């Protein structure tokens, strides 16, 4: 249950990245569409309150040719690793409660959205939760030409040596002129701009034990973790700023 909000945020990320049908990670904004964009409502989904983490996959079944028994062994190994990680990460979760991750990121992110020339941000809103239906409702109620949704997710690598943050940004056409221009009646199904940027922080003096690494992240009453989050936010916003300077340029060639 303590990972519930992280799971919800991950689901929001999956909505934005279109995992179900393996859609493009980057969609360039057509110049003809950009020329018609006169206002945008920006929605920032609340940041996770708890640290996410990856689990190293067990490949016993693949090494042995599969089968029910080895599949069960894989499941048992993964369950054990999940439990070990949840126990180890406890000290990080405790310190994270006192770190305003959302403020750290949004204090840098909001000025970027507000000062972006082509985006023409009208209002910036905060959204506590997110889903595809919520996204549809936001788009349907928008009074602006475009609706931008921004989701941030962060997690530790399986060995707890690397902290990765990813910012997903998607712009939907919600004004009548834009929807007519891109020939859609379903804004959520037809994003006109999409990108994501990632940044990492490497744990100094890391060990080969996840419990020891968790303690290093949480050391000094969370000051090391806070400074790492601040560095992560700076990197992400700088990367996003560079991408948004040239929204018409396709990174996929």
Buried (B, 14 or more C-beta within 10 A) or exposed (E): EEBEBBEBBBBBBBBBBBEEEEEBEEBBBBEEBBEBBEBBBBBBBBBBBBBBBBBEEBEBBEEEEEEEEBBEBBEEBBEEBEEEBBEBBEBBBEBBEEBBBBEBBBEBBBEBBBEBEBBBBBEBEEBEEBEBEBBBEBBEEBEBBBBBBBBBBBBBBBBBBBBBBBBBBBBBBBBEEBBEBBEBEEBBEBBBBBBBBBBBBEBEEBBEEBBEBBBBBBEEEBEBBBEBBBBBBBBBBEBBBEBBEEBEEEEEE
